[in-house]
Amino acid sequence: MIVALAGGVGGAKMAHGLAMASDPAPLTIIVNTADDFDHLDLRICPDIDTVLYTLGGIANPATGWGIAGDTRIVLDTLRDLGGEDWFMIGDRDFATHILRTQALSQGSTLTAITARLATALGIVPKIVPMSDQPVATIIETPDGSLDFQAYFVGRQQRDEVVGVRFQGAEGAIAQPDAIAAIRTAEAVVINPSNPIVSIGPILAVDGYRQALESTAAVRVAVSPIVGGKALKGPADRMLTSLGHESSAVGIARIYAELIDGLVIDTADAGLADAIEDLGIATLVTKSVMQSNDDRARLGAEVLDFAANLRSNGVGRR
Amino acid sequence: MIVALAGGVGGAKMAHGLAMASDPAPLTIIVNTADDFDHLDLRICPDIDTVLYTLGGIANPATGWGIAGDTRIVLDTLRDLGGEDWFMIGDRDFATHILRTQALSQGSTLTAITARLATALGIVPKIVPMSDQPVATIIETPDGSLDFQAYFVGRQQRDEVVGVRFQGAEGAIAQPDAIAAIRTAEAVVINPSNPIVSIGPILAVDGYRQALESTAAVRVAVSPIVGGKALKGPADRMLTSLGHESSAVGIARIYAELIDGLVIDTADAGLADAIEDLGIATLVTKSVMQSNDDRARLGAEVLDFAANLRSNGVGRR
């Protein structure tokens, strides 16, 4: 059993790579839900959808999110009628949100409707939201608080981030299947997602940190920072403004208590010693995923790395 | 000031004709809302939308409802994901439902969001829902009760109708602008809509019947039955199974206390005497609207008919 923690486009690509590499071993992907929000009276779960569309083979290759070839007739018509169109939703994407919103209002859990969507898309790995209770990332800026999507999409991440809160995290219950998967996994992978706003919310829900600390699994992360920069999104600036180092070493320090190994890019080979000084093994490889082959290769390398650490006695706490 | 009562495709076509013929006199169209229902967690108002799309010049000419040239990407995707697709909603049509549902959940009245949609579509006449409170038509059949859309769309009107109820009508408040318009109008037109399930719900809301009985306006109806048959929909069979006569005379009897004149088709010219025996004036004309020109001509004839009755001392109760 393999477990991955994911949020956003990099997390979804890595999840896809792990799905290809782990087959036929069972894979559980635990997905950040703190980006989720209510918009146009629909419940929108951007990270779950990106994982669904990526593993379903229908993701838009140009953006990494949304559906390939999707049209925007509904959104354009909404705009013409005076409605909000600042958050891009394609027509096929609307179907996902409509189905989910209806299911939730009929009493379905987010876990159940996510599983139903995954099945409809022919996805074999188990995709599990971090919690069935809503958690919302709030971004603190010098000018005040912003809801996550207002910061991320509405204001194009232009604000300096001076703090991050996960509203509702203290009352949220970690998804039980997710915790059970971490406890019984051979390997847990923290995907190359933003450590603050993609992985951070998962770790903020009571139970995940404890499960990661006590699991017998080998735990490896893949650095989302390459050459000091985020491959996508504001992680680099966010790390710096919150007092972290925007580097693979900074990532290693953030996850220090939770990982046995860190996968870093060849561009960061010079940082391997500093990371190993923290008691974290390193795998230096080409970590930037540009093609499906890159995903599959990196997935296999990550799982081999974990297996090697395991055969060296790592894990089994 | 002209007022029209409308529901369904025939009602919308007549409203369009009256809009063309009455201009620049103000026109208020009071629309049945008892077909409205919650579906896919959206609030859908079929009769309001048919009036909006028809007066906005975007109605599908083939069906009379829906939007011309609309696509069905969302609905097809929903079906592929296991969602319900028995009720046809085009992509542009979805935008209407999404905007309305969001507005209602934010506290807007149905009146306010209908006005907003009408403005966005460039519609000059005032389109007013019969009530801001939900009313739901329930169809009684030999096999039990059916929600209106389950009967009308889901089961294609195949059931015998042995009774009709308007759930919520007793607690609903007649839309105040609608009542004020009836009270101050020169002419009130009951459009050629199903008298049982389109006009019936309006009359079931406290205030409408009284306003129609006491207004100084000339009140004319246009028969939706031509040659004993409904031009569209199940009105003929419904009239018969509920003990009415499926004819222009049957229509005259149903509206007897509420109208001064009835417009009937040339096919029914032989019924004029029987209708006049009920104390109802008749106008015999080509009442089937196939083109926009038909709508404008019939609208003008209906208004002339009312004006002639008025100059003969009819109305002014």
Interface residues (C-beta under 8 A of the other chain):
Chain A: L40 D41 L42 T71 I73 V74 L75 T77 L78 D80 L81 G82 G83 D91 R92 F94 A95 T96 I98 L99 T101 Q102 S105 R116 L117 A120 L121
Chain B: L40 D41 L42 T71 I73 V74 L75 T77 L78 D80 L81 G82 G83 D91 R92 F94 A95 T96 I98 L99 T101 Q102 S105 R116 L117 A120 L121
